[in-house]
Amino acid sequence: MRRAQRALARRGAATGLPIRSMFRQATVYKGRNRDTCWFSILSREWPALKQAFERWLDPDNFDTAGRQRQSLTSLRSG
């Protein structure tokens, strides 16, 4: 797995959305091949993930400088 693919997999895992498919070299942008990843969840997984996203995006989760107080990962696990 290439470095860019690993980074995408980490981002997907952090949001609770696993990679289901990767279209390698799906497009060319600024002269470079770009992959397209498809992420998905099951309908039974959505309620818990939705609740974590809502808590993460709540204005109270951000300090006055706009930094998050709790990460999405910590909200998903707790």
mmCIF file of the N, C-alpha and C atoms, coordinates in Angstrom:
data_MODEL
# 
_entry.id   MODEL 
# 
loop_
_atom_site.group_PDB 
_atom_site.id 
_atom_site.type_symbol 
_atom_site.label_atom_id 
_atom_site.label_alt_id 
_atom_site.label_comp_id 
_atom_site.label_asym_id 
_atom_site.label_entity_id 
_atom_site.label_seq_id 
_atom_site.pdbx_PDB_ins_code 
_atom_site.Cartn_x 
_atom_site.Cartn_y 
_atom_site.Cartn_z 
_atom_site.occupancy 
_atom_site.B_iso_or_equiv 
_atom_site.pdbx_formal_charge 
_atom_site.auth_seq_id 
_atom_site.auth_comp_id 
_atom_site.auth_asym_id 
_atom_site.auth_atom_id 
_atom_site.pdbx_PDB_model_num 
ATOM 1   N N  . MET A 1 1  ? 0.853   -1.177 0.000   1.00 0.00 ? 1  MET A N  1 
ATOM 2   C CA . MET A 1 1  ? 0.000   0.000  0.000   1.00 0.00 ? 1  MET A CA 1 
ATOM 3   C C  . MET A 1 1  ? 0.897   1.239  0.000   1.00 0.00 ? 1  MET A C  1 
ATOM 4   N N  . ARG A 1 2  ? 0.588   2.138  -0.884  1.00 0.00 ? 2  ARG A N  1 
ATOM 5   C CA . ARG A 1 2  ? 1.381   3.368  -0.981  1.00 0.00 ? 2  ARG A CA 1 
ATOM 6   C C  . ARG A 1 2  ? 1.119   4.277  0.209   1.00 0.00 ? 2  ARG A C  1 
ATOM 7   N N  . ARG A 1 3  ? 2.031   5.229  0.412   1.00 0.00 ? 3  ARG A N  1 
ATOM 8   C CA . ARG A 1 3  ? 1.913   6.154  1.539   1.00 0.00 ? 3  ARG A CA 1 
ATOM 9   C C  . ARG A 1 3  ? 0.591   6.920  1.502   1.00 0.00 ? 3  ARG A C  1 
ATOM 10  N N  . ALA A 1 4  ? 0.200   7.394  0.340   1.00 0.00 ? 4  ALA A N  1 
ATOM 11  C CA . ALA A 1 4  ? -1.062  8.140  0.219   1.00 0.00 ? 4  ALA A CA 1 
ATOM 12  C C  . ALA A 1 4  ? -2.256  7.247  0.563   1.00 0.00 ? 4  ALA A C  1 
ATOM 13  N N  . GLN A 1 5  ? -2.200  5.995  0.150   1.00 0.00 ? 5  GLN A N  1 
ATOM 14  C CA . GLN A 1 5  ? -3.290  5.072  0.456   1.00 0.00 ? 5  GLN A CA 1 
ATOM 15  C C  . GLN A 1 5  ? -3.367  4.808  1.959   1.00 0.00 ? 5  GLN A C  1 
ATOM 16  N N  . ARG A 1 6  ? -2.214  4.680  2.602   1.00 0.00 ? 6  ARG A N  1 
ATOM 17  C CA . ARG A 1 6  ? -2.198  4.471  4.056   1.00 0.00 ? 6  ARG A CA 1 
ATOM 18  C C  . ARG A 1 6  ? -2.792  5.671  4.776   1.00 0.00 ? 6  ARG A C  1 
ATOM 19  N N  . ALA A 1 7  ? -2.473  6.877  4.298   1.00 0.00 ? 7  ALA A N  1 
ATOM 20  C CA . ALA A 1 7  ? -3.015  8.095  4.908   1.00 0.00 ? 7  ALA A CA 1 
ATOM 21  C C  . ALA A 1 7  ? -4.536  8.126  4.772   1.00 0.00 ? 7  ALA A C  1 
ATOM 22  N N  . LEU A 1 8  ? -5.050  7.759  3.606   1.00 0.00 ? 8  LEU A N  1 
ATOM 23  C CA . LEU A 1 8  ? -6.498  7.714  3.409   1.00 0.00 ? 8  LEU A CA 1 
ATOM 24  C C  . LEU A 1 8  ? -7.145  6.685  4.325   1.00 0.00 ? 8  LEU A C  1 
ATOM 25  N N  . ALA A 1 9  ? -6.513  5.543  4.470   1.00 0.00 ? 9  ALA A N  1 
ATOM 26  C CA . ALA A 1 9  ? -7.051  4.504  5.345   1.00 0.00 ? 9  ALA A CA 1 
ATOM 27  C C  . ALA A 1 9  ? -7.109  4.992  6.790   1.00 0.00 ? 9  ALA A C  1 
ATOM 28  N N  . ARG A 1 10 ? -6.075  5.722  7.231   1.00 0.00 ? 10 ARG A N  1 
ATOM 29  C CA . ARG A 1 10 ? -6.068  6.271  8.595   1.00 0.00 ? 10 ARG A CA 1 
ATOM 30  C C  . ARG A 1 10 ? -7.184  7.295  8.772   1.00 0.00 ? 10 ARG A C  1 
ATOM 31  N N  . ARG A 1 11 ? -7.372  8.161  7.787   1.00 0.00 ? 11 ARG A N  1 
ATOM 32  C CA . ARG A 1 11 ? -8.444  9.159  7.878   1.00 0.00 ? 11 ARG A CA 1 
ATOM 33  C C  . ARG A 1 11 ? -9.809  8.491  7.941   1.00 0.00 ? 11 ARG A C  1 
ATOM 34  N N  . GLY A 1 12 ? -9.982  7.489  7.130   1.00 0.00 ? 12 GLY A N  1 
ATOM 35  C CA . GLY A 1 12 ? -11.255 6.762  7.150   1.00 0.00 ? 12 GLY A CA 1 
ATOM 36  C C  . GLY A 1 12 ? -11.493 6.084  8.476   1.00 0.00 ? 12 GLY A C  1 
ATOM 37  N N  . ALA A 1 13 ? -10.456 5.467  9.033   1.00 0.00 ? 13 ALA A N  1 
ATOM 38  C CA . ALA A 1 13 ? -10.587 4.800  10.326  1.00 0.00 ? 13 ALA A CA 1 
ATOM 39  C C  . ALA A 1 13 ? -10.906 5.810  11.420  1.00 0.00 ? 13 ALA A C  1 
ATOM 40  N N  . ALA A 1 14 ? -10.326 6.991  11.353  1.00 0.00 ? 14 ALA A N  1 
ATOM 41  C CA . ALA A 1 14 ? -10.572 8.022  12.369  1.00 0.00 ? 14 ALA A CA 1 
ATOM 42  C C  . ALA A 1 14 ? -12.023 8.482  12.350  1.00 0.00 ? 14 ALA A C  1 
ATOM 43  N N  . THR A 1 15 ? -12.650 8.455  11.200  1.00 0.00 ? 15 THR A N  1 
ATOM 44  C CA . THR A 1 15 ? -14.046 8.879  11.107  1.00 0.00 ? 15 THR A CA 1 
ATOM 45  C C  . THR A 1 15 ? -15.015 7.718  11.304  1.00 0.00 ? 15 THR A C  1 
ATOM 46  N N  . GLY A 1 16 ? -14.495 6.514  11.384  1.00 0.00 ? 16 GLY A N  1 
ATOM 47  C CA . GLY A 1 16 ? -15.359 5.350  11.528  1.00 0.00 ? 16 GLY A CA 1 
ATOM 48  C C  . GLY A 1 16 ? -15.843 4.800  10.212  1.00 0.00 ? 16 GLY A C  1 
ATOM 49  N N  . LEU A 1 17 ? -15.275 5.282  9.120   1.00 0.00 ? 17 LEU A N  1 
ATOM 50  C CA . LEU A 1 17 ? -15.683 4.843  7.789   1.00 0.00 ? 17 LEU A CA 1 
ATOM 51  C C  . LEU A 1 17 ? -14.556 4.046  7.145   1.00 0.00 ? 17 LEU A C  1 
ATOM 52  N N  . PRO A 1 18 ? -14.661 2.725  7.120   1.00 0.00 ? 18 PRO A N  1 
ATOM 53  C CA . PRO A 1 18 ? -13.598 1.930  6.503   1.00 0.00 ? 18 PRO A CA 1 
ATOM 54  C C  . PRO A 1 18 ? -13.624 2.035  4.982   1.00 0.00 ? 18 PRO A C  1 
ATOM 55  N N  . ILE A 1 19 ? -12.463 1.876  4.378   1.00 0.00 ? 19 ILE A N  1 
ATOM 56  C CA . ILE A 1 19 ? -12.375 1.863  2.920   1.00 0.00 ? 19 ILE A CA 1 
ATOM 57  C C  . ILE A 1 19 ? -13.024 0.583  2.406   1.00 0.00 ? 19 ILE A C  1 
ATOM 58  N N  . ARG A 1 20 ? -13.931 0.741  1.477   1.00 0.00 ? 20 ARG A N  1 
ATOM 59  C CA . ARG A 1 20 ? -14.582 -0.415 0.855   1.00 0.00 ? 20 ARG A CA 1 
ATOM 60  C C  . ARG A 1 20 ? -14.029 -0.691 -0.528  1.00 0.00 ? 20 ARG A C  1 
ATOM 61  N N  . SER A 1 21 ? -13.515 0.342  -1.157  1.00 0.00 ? 21 SER A N  1 
ATOM 62  C CA . SER A 1 21 ? -12.996 0.164  -2.505  1.00 0.00 ? 21 SER A CA 1 
ATOM 63  C C  . SER A 1 21 ? -12.033 1.299  -2.817  1.00 0.00 ? 21 SER A C  1 
ATOM 64  N N  . MET A 1 22 ? -11.044 1.001  -3.636  1.00 0.00 ? 22 MET A N  1 
ATOM 65  C CA . MET A 1 22 ? -10.121 2.036  -4.082  1.00 0.00 ? 22 MET A CA 1 
ATOM 66  C C  . MET A 1 22 ? -9.953  1.909  -5.590  1.00 0.00 ? 22 MET A C  1 
ATOM 67  N N  . PHE A 1 23 ? -10.251 2.998  -6.263  1.00 0.00 ? 23 PHE A N  1 
ATOM 68  C CA . PHE A 1 23 ? -10.020 3.060  -7.696  1.00 0.00 ? 23 PHE A CA 1 
ATOM 69  C C  . PHE A 1 23 ? -8.664  3.707  -7.909  1.00 0.00 ? 23 PHE A C  1 
ATOM 70  N N  . ARG A 1 24 ? -7.706  2.890  -8.247  1.00 0.00 ? 24 ARG A N  1 
ATOM 71  C CA . ARG A 1 24 ? -6.348  3.389  -8.422  1.00 0.00 ? 24 ARG A CA 1 
ATOM 72  C C  . ARG A 1 24 ? -6.228  4.129  -9.738  1.00 0.00 ? 24 ARG A C  1 
ATOM 73  N N  . GLN A 1 25 ? -5.504  5.241  -9.704  1.00 0.00 ? 25 GLN A N  1 
ATOM 74  C CA . GLN A 1 25 ? -5.288  6.092  -10.871 1.00 0.00 ? 25 GLN A CA 1 
ATOM 75  C C  . GLN A 1 25 ? -6.620  6.474  -11.522 1.00 0.00 ? 25 GLN A C  1 
ATOM 76  N N  . ALA A 1 26 ? -7.563  6.888  -10.681 1.00 0.00 ? 26 ALA A N  1 
ATOM 77  C CA . ALA A 1 26 ? -8.908  7.219  -11.159 1.00 0.00 ? 26 ALA A CA 1 
ATOM 78  C C  . ALA A 1 26 ? -8.937  8.502  -11.975 1.00 0.00 ? 26 ALA A C  1 
ATOM 79  N N  . THR A 1 27 ? -8.024  9.404  -11.696 1.00 0.00 ? 27 THR A N  1 
ATOM 80  C CA . THR A 1 27 ? -8.011  10.679 -12.400 1.00 0.00 ? 27 THR A CA 1 
ATOM 81  C C  . THR A 1 27 ? -6.592  11.232 -12.407 1.00 0.00 ? 27 THR A C  1 
ATOM 82  N N  . VAL A 1 28 ? -6.374  12.220 -13.248 1.00 0.00 ? 28 VAL A N  1 
ATOM 83  C CA . VAL A 1 28 ? -5.091  12.924 -13.284 1.00 0.00 ? 28 VAL A CA 1 
ATOM 84  C C  . VAL A 1 28 ? -5.355  14.355 -12.867 1.00 0.00 ? 28 VAL A C  1 
ATOM 85  N N  . TYR A 1 29 ? -4.612  14.827 -11.878 1.00 0.00 ? 29 TYR A N  1 
ATOM 86  C CA . TYR A 1 29 ? -4.765  16.181 -11.356 1.00 0.00 ? 29 TYR A CA 1 
ATOM 87  C C  . TYR A 1 29 ? -3.384  16.792 -11.220 1.00 0.00 ? 29 TYR A C  1 
ATOM 88  N N  . LYS A 1 30 ? -3.182  17.937 -11.842 1.00 0.00 ? 30 LYS A N  1 
ATOM 89  C CA . LYS A 1 30 ? -1.888  18.617 -11.841 1.00 0.00 ? 30 LYS A CA 1 
ATOM 90  C C  . LYS A 1 30 ? -0.758  17.672 -12.268 1.00 0.00 ? 30 LYS A C  1 
ATOM 91  N N  . GLY A 1 31 ? -1.068  16.869 -13.274 1.00 0.00 ? 31 GLY A N  1 
ATOM 92  C CA . GLY A 1 31 ? -0.062  15.991 -13.857 1.00 0.00 ? 31 GLY A CA 1 
ATOM 93  C C  . GLY A 1 31 ? 0.249   14.734 -13.063 1.00 0.00 ? 31 GLY A C  1 
ATOM 94  N N  . ARG A 1 32 ? -0.518  14.477 -11.998 1.00 0.00 ? 32 ARG A N  1 
ATOM 95  C CA . ARG A 1 32 ? -0.267  13.283 -11.179 1.00 0.00 ? 32 ARG A CA 1 
ATOM 96  C C  . ARG A 1 32 ? -1.512  12.417 -11.134 1.00 0.00 ? 32 ARG A C  1 
ATOM 97  N N  . ASN A 1 33 ? -1.320  11.109 -11.102 1.00 0.00 ? 33 ASN A N  1 
ATOM 98  C CA . ASN A 1 33 ? -2.437  10.190 -10.935 1.00 0.00 ? 33 ASN A CA 1 
ATOM 99  C C  . ASN A 1 33 ? -2.980  10.318 -9.519  1.00 0.00 ? 33 ASN A C  1 
ATOM 100 N N  . ARG A 1 34 ? -4.286  10.256 -9.407  1.00 0.00 ? 34 ARG A N  1 
ATOM 101 C CA . ARG A 1 34 ? -4.941  10.312 -8.102  1.00 0.00 ? 34 ARG A CA 1 
ATOM 102 C C  . ARG A 1 34 ? -5.854  9.105  -7.943  1.00 0.00 ? 34 ARG A C  1 
ATOM 103 N N  . ASP A 1 35 ? -5.846  8.551  -6.750  1.00 0.00 ? 35 ASP A N  1 
ATOM 104 C CA . ASP A 1 35 ? -6.733  7.447  -6.421  1.00 0.00 ? 35 ASP A CA 1 
ATOM 105 C C  . ASP A 1 35 ? -8.039  8.006  -5.860  1.00 0.00 ? 35 ASP A C  1 
ATOM 106 N N  . THR A 1 36 ? -9.108  7.241  -5.994  1.00 0.00 ? 36 THR A N  1 
ATOM 107 C CA . THR A 1 36 ? -10.382 7.596  -5.402  1.00 0.00 ? 36 THR A CA 1 
ATOM 108 C C  . THR A 1 36 ? -10.777 6.470  -4.460  1.00 0.00 ? 36 THR A C  1 
ATOM 109 N N  . CYS A 1 37 ? -11.030 6.827  -3.199  1.00 0.00 ? 37 CYS A N  1 
ATOM 110 C CA . CYS A 1 37 ? -11.445 5.841  -2.201  1.00 0.00 ? 37 CYS A CA 1 
ATOM 111 C C  . CYS A 1 37 ? -12.933 5.970  -1.929  1.00 0.00 ? 37 CYS A C  1 
ATOM 112 N N  . TRP A 1 38 ? -13.560 4.833  -1.759  1.00 0.00 ? 38 TRP A N  1 
ATOM 113 C CA . TRP A 1 38 ? -14.962 4.795  -1.384  1.00 0.00 ? 38 TRP A CA 1 
ATOM 114 C C  . TRP A 1 38 ? -15.031 4.273  0.042   1.00 0.00 ? 38 TRP A C  1 
ATOM 115 N N  . PHE A 1 39 ? -15.673 5.043  0.910   1.00 0.00 ? 39 PHE A N  1 
ATOM 116 C CA . PHE A 1 39 ? -15.860 4.663  2.298   1.00 0.00 ? 39 PHE A CA 1 
ATOM 117 C C  . PHE A 1 39 ? -17.328 4.319  2.509   1.00 0.00 ? 39 PHE A C  1 
ATOM 118 N N  . SER A 1 40 ? -17.610 3.471  3.487   1.00 0.00 ? 40 SER A N  1 
ATOM 119 C CA . SER A 1 40 ? -19.016 3.151  3.739   1.00 0.00 ? 40 SER A CA 1 
ATOM 120 C C  . SER A 1 40 ? -19.210 2.677  5.173   1.00 0.00 ? 40 SER A C  1 
ATOM 121 N N  . ILE A 1 41 ? -20.453 2.744  5.599   1.00 0.00 ? 41 ILE A N  1 
ATOM 122 C CA . ILE A 1 41 ? -20.866 2.156  6.867   1.00 0.00 ? 41 ILE A CA 1 
ATOM 123 C C  . ILE A 1 41 ? -22.199 1.470  6.639   1.00 0.00 ? 41 ILE A C  1 
ATOM 124 N N  . LEU A 1 42 ? -22.560 0.606  7.551   1.00 0.00 ? 42 LEU A N  1 
ATOM 125 C CA . LEU A 1 42 ? -23.850 -0.065 7.484   1.00 0.00 ? 42 LEU A CA 1 
ATOM 126 C C  . LEU A 1 42 ? -24.884 0.759  8.229   1.00 0.00 ? 42 LEU A C  1 
ATOM 127 N N  . SER A 1 43 ? -26.138 0.604  7.856   1.00 0.00 ? 43 SER A N  1 
ATOM 128 C CA . SER A 1 43 ? -27.202 1.394  8.492   1.00 0.00 ? 43 SER A CA 1 
ATOM 129 C C  . SER A 1 43 ? -27.253 1.157  9.994   1.00 0.00 ? 43 SER A C  1 
ATOM 130 N N  . ARG A 1 44 ? -26.935 -0.029 10.450  1.00 0.00 ? 44 ARG A N  1 
ATOM 131 C CA . ARG A 1 44 ? -26.972 -0.297 11.894  1.00 0.00 ? 44 ARG A CA 1 
ATOM 132 C C  . ARG A 1 44 ? -25.809 0.381  12.627  1.00 0.00 ? 44 ARG A C  1 
ATOM 133 N N  . GLU A 1 45 ? -24.747 0.769  11.893  1.00 0.00 ? 45 GLU A N  1 
ATOM 134 C CA . GLU A 1 45 ? -23.610 1.457  12.500  1.00 0.00 ? 45 GLU A CA 1 
ATOM 135 C C  . GLU A 1 45 ? -23.833 2.970  12.583  1.00 0.00 ? 45 GLU A C  1 
ATOM 136 N N  . TRP A 1 46 ? -24.769 3.492  11.789  1.00 0.00 ? 46 TRP A N  1 
ATOM 137 C CA . TRP A 1 46 ? -24.941 4.929  11.670  1.00 0.00 ? 46 TRP A CA 1 
ATOM 138 C C  . TRP A 1 46 ? -25.364 5.629  12.964  1.00 0.00 ? 46 TRP A C  1 
ATOM 139 N N  . PRO A 1 47 ? -26.331 5.127  13.751  1.00 0.00 ? 47 PRO A N  1 
ATOM 140 C CA . PRO A 1 47 ? -26.773 5.879  14.927  1.00 0.00 ? 47 PRO A CA 1 
ATOM 141 C C  . PRO A 1 47 ? -25.625 6.245  15.884  1.00 0.00 ? 47 PRO A C  1 
ATOM 142 N N  . ALA A 1 48 ? -24.748 5.314  16.187  1.00 0.00 ? 48 ALA A N  1 
ATOM 143 C CA . ALA A 1 48 ? -23.626 5.608  17.092  1.00 0.00 ? 48 ALA A CA 1 
ATOM 144 C C  . ALA A 1 48 ? -22.644 6.580  16.450  1.00 0.00 ? 48 ALA A C  1 
ATOM 145 N N  . LEU A 1 49 ? -22.392 6.400  15.167  1.00 0.00 ? 49 LEU A N  1 
ATOM 146 C CA . LEU A 1 49 ? -21.461 7.293  14.471  1.00 0.00 ? 49 LEU A CA 1 
ATOM 147 C C  . LEU A 1 49 ? -22.049 8.699  14.360  1.00 0.00 ? 49 LEU A C  1 
ATOM 148 N N  . LYS A 1 50 ? -23.338 8.795  14.082  1.00 0.00 ? 50 LYS A N  1 
ATOM 149 C CA . LYS A 1 50 ? -24.001 10.096 13.992  1.00 0.00 ? 50 LYS A CA 1 
ATOM 150 C C  . LYS A 1 50 ? -23.900 10.843 15.321  1.00 0.00 ? 50 LYS A C  1 
ATOM 151 N N  . GLN A 1 51 ? -24.127 10.146 16.412  1.00 0.00 ? 51 GLN A N  1 
ATOM 152 C CA . GLN A 1 51 ? -24.047 10.764 17.733  1.00 0.00 ? 51 GLN A CA 1 
ATOM 153 C C  . GLN A 1 51 ? -22.633 11.279 18.007  1.00 0.00 ? 51 GLN A C  1 
ATOM 154 N N  . ALA A 1 52 ? -21.625 10.500 17.641  1.00 0.00 ? 52 ALA A N  1 
ATOM 155 C CA . ALA A 1 52 ? -20.234 10.933 17.838  1.00 0.00 ? 52 ALA A CA 1 
ATOM 156 C C  . ALA A 1 52 ? -19.934 12.169 16.984  1.00 0.00 ? 52 ALA A C  1 
ATOM 157 N N  . PHE A 1 53 ? -20.381 12.182 15.738  1.00 0.00 ? 53 PHE A N  1 
ATOM 158 C CA . PHE A 1 53 ? -20.172 13.352 14.875  1.00 0.00 ? 53 PHE A CA 1 
ATOM 159 C C  . PHE A 1 53 ? -20.857 14.591 15.449  1.00 0.00 ? 53 PHE A C  1 
ATOM 160 N N  . GLU A 1 54 ? -22.073 14.436 15.940  1.00 0.00 ? 54 GLU A N  1 
ATOM 161 C CA . GLU A 1 54 ? -22.789 15.583 16.498  1.00 0.00 ? 54 GLU A CA 1 
ATOM 162 C C  . GLU A 1 54 ? -22.084 16.142 17.727  1.00 0.00 ? 54 GLU A C  1 
ATOM 163 N N  . ARG A 1 55 ? -21.580 15.258 18.591  1.00 0.00 ? 55 ARG A N  1 
ATOM 164 C CA . ARG A 1 55 ? -20.838 15.737 19.767  1.00 0.00 ? 55 ARG A CA 1 
ATOM 165 C C  . ARG A 1 55 ? -19.531 16.390 19.347  1.00 0.00 ? 55 ARG A C  1 
ATOM 166 N N  . TRP A 1 56 ? -18.873 15.825 18.335  1.00 0.00 ? 56 TRP A N  1 
ATOM 167 C CA . TRP A 1 56 ? -17.598 16.359 17.866  1.00 0.00 ? 56 TRP A CA 1 
ATOM 168 C C  . TRP A 1 56 ? -17.770 17.746 17.245  1.00 0.00 ? 56 TRP A C  1 
ATOM 169 N N  . LEU A 1 57 ? -18.854 17.932 16.499  1.00 0.00 ? 57 LEU A N  1 
ATOM 170 C CA . LEU A 1 57 ? -19.093 19.206 15.813  1.00 0.00 ? 57 LEU A CA 1 
ATOM 171 C C  . LEU A 1 57 ? -19.813 20.241 16.676  1.00 0.00 ? 57 LEU A C  1 
ATOM 172 N N  . ASP A 1 58 ? -20.224 19.859 17.862  1.00 0.00 ? 58 ASP A N  1 
ATOM 173 C CA . ASP A 1 58 ? -20.903 20.788 18.767  1.00 0.00 ? 58 ASP A CA 1 
ATOM 174 C C  . ASP A 1 58 ? -19.991 21.976 19.070  1.00 0.00 ? 58 ASP A C  1 
ATOM 175 N N  . PRO A 1 59 ? -20.497 23.193 19.026  1.00 0.00 ? 59 PRO A N  1 
ATOM 176 C CA . PRO A 1 59 ? -19.665 24.371 19.313  1.00 0.00 ? 59 PRO A CA 1 
ATOM 177 C C  . PRO A 1 59 ? -18.946 24.298 20.669  1.00 0.00 ? 59 PRO A C  1 
ATOM 178 N N  . ASP A 1 60 ? -19.538 23.623 21.654  1.00 0.00 ? 60 ASP A N  1 
ATOM 179 C CA . ASP A 1 60 ? -18.891 23.487 22.961  1.00 0.00 ? 60 ASP A CA 1 
ATOM 180 C C  . ASP A 1 60 ? -17.637 22.612 22.915  1.00 0.00 ? 60 ASP A C  1 
ATOM 181 N N  . ASN A 1 61 ? -17.455 21.867 21.835  1.00 0.00 ? 61 ASN A N  1 
ATOM 182 C CA . ASN A 1 61 ? -16.267 21.025 21.707  1.00 0.00 ? 61 ASN A CA 1 
ATOM 183 C C  . ASN A 1 61 ? -15.058 21.801 21.181  1.00 0.00 ? 61 ASN A C  1 
ATOM 184 N N  . PHE A 1 62 ? -15.209 23.091 20.963  1.00 0.00 ? 62 PHE A N  1 
ATOM 185 C CA . PHE A 1 62 ? -14.114 23.903 20.428  1.00 0.00 ? 62 PHE A CA 1 
ATOM 186 C C  . PHE A 1 62 ? -13.798 25.046 21.384  1.00 0.00 ? 62 PHE A C  1 
ATOM 187 N N  . ASP A 1 63 ? -12.495 25.303 21.557  1.00 0.00 ? 63 ASP A N  1 
ATOM 188 C CA . ASP A 1 63 ? -12.104 26.425 22.408  1.00 0.00 ? 63 ASP A CA 1 
ATOM 189 C C  . ASP A 1 63 ? -12.201 27.734 21.628  1.00 0.00 ? 63 ASP A C  1 
ATOM 190 N N  . THR A 1 64 ? -11.807 28.826 22.250  1.00 0.00 ? 64 THR A N  1 
ATOM 191 C CA . THR A 1 64 ? -11.955 30.141 21.614  1.00 0.00 ? 64 THR A CA 1 
ATOM 192 C C  . THR A 1 64 ? -11.069 30.309 20.388  1.00 0.00 ? 64 THR A C  1 
ATOM 193 N N  . ALA A 1 65 ? -10.007 29.484 20.296  1.00 0.00 ? 65 ALA A N  1 
ATOM 194 C CA . ALA A 1 65 ? -9.129  29.535 19.123  1.00 0.00 ? 65 ALA A CA 1 
ATOM 195 C C  . ALA A 1 65 ? -9.602  28.587 18.024  1.00 0.00 ? 65 ALA A C  1 
ATOM 196 N N  . GLY A 1 66 ? -10.721 27.883 18.271  1.00 0.00 ? 66 GLY A N  1 
ATOM 197 C CA . GLY A 1 66 ? -11.254 26.978 17.260  1.00 0.00 ? 66 GLY A CA 1 
ATOM 198 C C  . GLY A 1 66 ? -10.657 25.582 17.287  1.00 0.00 ? 66 GLY A C  1 
ATOM 199 N N  . ARG A 1 67 ? -9.882  25.267 18.334  1.00 0.00 ? 67 ARG A N  1 
ATOM 200 C CA . ARG A 1 67 ? -9.289  23.928 18.441  1.00 0.00 ? 67 ARG A CA 1 
ATOM 201 C C  . ARG A 1 67 ? -10.263 22.986 19.133  1.00 0.00 ? 67 ARG A C  1 
ATOM 202 N N  . GLN A 1 68 ? -10.315 21.765 18.631  1.00 0.00 ? 68 GLN A N  1 
ATOM 203 C CA . GLN A 1 68 ? -11.219 20.791 19.228  1.00 0.00 ? 68 GLN A CA 1 
ATOM 204 C C  . GLN A 1 68 ? -10.745 20.408 20.626  1.00 0.00 ? 68 GLN A C  1 
ATOM 205 N N  . ARG A 1 69 ? -11.682 20.203 21.522  1.00 0.00 ? 69 ARG A N  1 
ATOM 206 C CA . ARG A 1 69 ? -11.361 19.759 22.876  1.00 0.00 ? 69 ARG A CA 1 
ATOM 207 C C  . ARG A 1 69 ? -11.237 18.238 22.913  1.00 0.00 ? 69 ARG A C  1 
ATOM 208 N N  . GLN A 1 70 ? -12.141 17.560 22.233  1.00 0.00 ? 70 GLN A N  1 
ATOM 209 C CA . GLN A 1 70 ? -12.108 16.105 22.146  1.00 0.00 ? 70 GLN A CA 1 
ATOM 210 C C  . GLN A 1 70 ? -12.080 15.706 20.670  1.00 0.00 ? 70 GLN A C  1 
ATOM 211 N N  . SER A 1 71 ? -11.296 14.701 20.374  1.00 0.00 ? 71 SER A N  1 
ATOM 212 C CA . SER A 1 71 ? -11.201 14.230 18.995  1.00 0.00 ? 71 SER A CA 1 
ATOM 213 C C  . SER A 1 71 ? -12.398 13.344 18.667  1.00 0.00 ? 71 SER A C  1 
ATOM 214 N N  . LEU A 1 72 ? -12.661 13.199 17.392  1.00 0.00 ? 72 LEU A N  1 
ATOM 215 C CA . LEU A 1 72 ? -13.733 12.308 16.962  1.00 0.00 ? 72 LEU A CA 1 
ATOM 216 C C  . LEU A 1 72 ? -13.429 10.879 17.398  1.00 0.00 ? 72 LEU A C  1 
ATOM 217 N N  . THR A 1 73 ? -12.175 10.483 17.306  1.00 0.00 ? 73 THR A N  1 
ATOM 218 C CA . THR A 1 73 ? -11.787 9.128  17.714  1.00 0.00 ? 73 THR A CA 1 
ATOM 219 C C  . THR A 1 73 ? -12.130 8.884  19.181  1.00 0.00 ? 73 THR A C  1 
ATOM 220 N N  . SER A 1 74 ? -11.800 9.848  20.052  1.00 0.00 ? 74 SER A N  1 
ATOM 221 C CA . SER A 1 74 ? -12.083 9.655  21.478  1.00 0.00 ? 74 SER A CA 1 
ATOM 222 C C  . SER A 1 74 ? -13.589 9.634  21.736  1.00 0.00 ? 74 SER A C  1 
ATOM 223 N N  . LEU A 1 75 ? -14.351 10.422 21.013  1.00 0.00 ? 75 LEU A N  1 
ATOM 224 C CA . LEU A 1 75 ? -15.798 10.432 21.178  1.00 0.00 ? 75 LEU A CA 1 
ATOM 225 C C  . LEU A 1 75 ? -16.431 9.140  20.681  1.00 0.00 ? 75 LEU A C  1 
ATOM 226 N N  . ARG A 1 76 ? -15.844 8.554  19.666  1.00 0.00 ? 76 ARG A N  1 
ATOM 227 C CA . ARG A 1 76 ? -16.354 7.280  19.151  1.00 0.00 ? 76 ARG A CA 1 
ATOM 228 C C  . ARG A 1 76 ? -16.089 6.143  20.119  1.00 0.00 ? 76 ARG A C  1 
ATOM 229 N N  . SER A 1 77 ? -14.957 6.191  20.807  1.00 0.00 ? 77 SER A N  1 
ATOM 230 C CA . SER A 1 77 ? -14.593 5.088  21.696  1.00 0.00 ? 77 SER A CA 1 
ATOM 231 C C  . SER A 1 77 ? -15.200 5.244  23.082  1.00 0.00 ? 77 SER A C  1 
ATOM 232 N N  . GLY A 1 78 ? -15.614 6.456  23.440  1.00 0.00 ? 78 GLY A N  1 
ATOM 233 C CA . GLY A 1 78 ? -16.120 6.697  24.798  1.00 0.00 ? 78 GLY A CA 1 
ATOM 234 C C  . GLY A 1 78 ? -17.550 6.845  24.800  1.00 0.00 ? 78 GLY A C  1 
# 
